[in-house]
Amino acid sequence: MDREQTEEGEVLPEYDFGEGVRGKHARAYRQGHTVRVHHPDGTTTVVNEDPLPESHRAELDRRLAELEENPDSGSPWEEVRARLERAR
């Protein structure tokens, strides 16, 4: 669907997190990550990102612990979307 075809207030499919899973990638992200850029000439650039700074790691750990203690404590996507629309 093109942006021009999207009706006012409709969420584009690539931004709809209705089927998302909270915390799915948090533990892996905490360990750091690698980005590989494959160039047209056949070469590859590899960028290793350092693990999170300690302050970010502590916040992520806090949020993960909260999620594990209260897995249903988050807001459903429909509620988040409604809040965002009201804030416009």
HELIX and SHEET records of a PDB file:
HELIX    1   1 ARG A    3  GLN A    5  5                                   3    
HELIX    2   2 PRO A   13  TYR A   15  5                                   3    
HELIX    3   3 ALA A   26  ARG A   30  1                                   5    
HELIX    4   4 GLU A   54  GLU A   69  1                                  16    
HELIX    5   5 TRP A   77  ALA A   87  1                                  11    
SHEET    1   A 2 HIS A  33  HIS A  38  0                                        
SHEET    2   A 2 THR A  44  GLU A  49 -1                                        
END                                                                             
